[in-house]
Amino acid sequence: MGVNSDEDILVNKGPTILNCKERSDILRSCKWIDEVHEGTEYIVSIETLDRYNCQYYAHGDDPVYNSDGVNILDIFREQGRFKMFKRTE
């Protein structure tokens, strides 16, 4: 599981509520997560998944746009490497 760096979150979304270490510690407490990588980039690529030996990119149902205006979730869907978590209302 990759945890985005605080700097990348600030640039792409705004200030964080929890810092990278705190977010990472929460994920480490989940029994279904084998590894946690801190400080990953916000805009992920297939190469990023491969570098960390990740089979899927998991995200909520909201889009994630790169600097070219492309929803990167579409790239992962096309490759069969996307898992969506429906957000609660």
N, C-alpha and C positions, 0 to 999 in steps of 0.2 A: 504494500500500500504506500503510495506516495503522498507526502504532506507538503503542500506548496510552501515556499519560503514566505516569510512575512513581507519581504520587499516586493515580491511578485504579486502578492495579494493586494498590497497597498496601491501599486501601479494600476492593476486591472480591475479592482473592485472597491477599494477604499480600506480604511483601517480595520484591523482584526479585533475581535473581542478577546479571543484566546491567542497566545503566541504559538509559534511552531512547536515548541517543546510540549506545551500543554495539550495541543491537538494530537501530537504524536503519542503522548502517554495515554490518552483516552483510547486511541486505536489499539495500542499494545494490550489493553485490558480486554479486548474482544477475542474470544476463543477461536473465531474463524479466520483471524488474520495471522499469517505466518511471519511476515516481515514488514517493517515500517521503515521507509526511507524519508528522512527529513530534508527539507530545503529543495524539493523538486520544483521545476518550472511550472507556471500556470498553464501555458499553452503547450500541450503534450503532442507528441508525434508517434507514429508507429515505431520509429527508431528508439524513442524514449521507452516505450513498453518493452521492446526487445532488450534494451540495455539493462533494465531491471528484472528481466525474465518474467514479465507480467503477461498473462494470457488475455486479459480484458481491461478496458478502460470503463470504469463505473462512474456514473454521474446522475444527478437528478434530471428531471424532464425539461429543464430550461436550457436554452442554447448556450454554447460557448464559442464566441467568435475570435478568430485570430486577427492579426493586423491587416490582412487582406479582405476582411469581411466574410470569411468562410466559416461556417459552423463546423468546427472540427469533429463534432459528434457524427456528422454524416460520413466523414472519412472512416471512422471506426466501425460504423454500421456497415458500410460497403465491404469492409474486410472481415466482417463477422466477429469483431472484437469489442463490441460495446454491450454493456449491461446497464439498464436504466433502473433507477430507484424512483418510483413515483413519490412525489412530494405530498405531504399531508396538507389538508386545507385547514 
